Amino acid sequence: MTDNMPGHDGRRAQHRAGRDSRRNQRIAGIWQLLRELNQRDGHTIILITHNAIEAEQVIERVGILKEGRLVALGAPAELKSSLRSQVRLSITLGDTQMHRLPDYVRVQSAHRGKVVALIDSSDLPHLTKDVDLTQFPEFTMHTATLEDVYVSYA
């Protein structure tokens, strides 16, 4: 299999995969411990993170700080409901395709050919007419995330 490929050391790849698996297990254990401390023992846990998607799986309430001031506080679902008319687009595209996105597609981040953008749900019919979505190797849409809420306050 991969051991026969030139320039590829299968043992090194297996070691990396094993290390990643152990890391993921440790992280899951930490999240479980935090949940137990909160739910079983009633501890309040203040978690400071930039990984809103991962944190959303364990938090009950979130506060967003901007320039040292609390600008939003609530349950993740409550805060995301403020963006309920927004749809999150994740697009993989080539370097020359960025200029082809319509103005109503609000790019939040673009890195190495991957674009994350928000669009009003009312513009979805326009998007399907204005852009040939089959030109992108990968294109997904879903409701706004907690990360989108955070970016909306940036």
Buried (B, 14 or more C-beta within 10 A) or exposed (E): EEEEEEEEEEEEEEEEEEEEEEEEEEEEEEBEEBBEEBEEEEEEEEEEEEEBEBBBEBBEEBEBEEEEEEEBEBEBEEBBBBBEEBBBBBBBBEEEBEEBBEEBBBEBEBEEBEBBBBBBEEBEEBBEEEBEEEEBEEBEBEEBBBBBBBBBEE
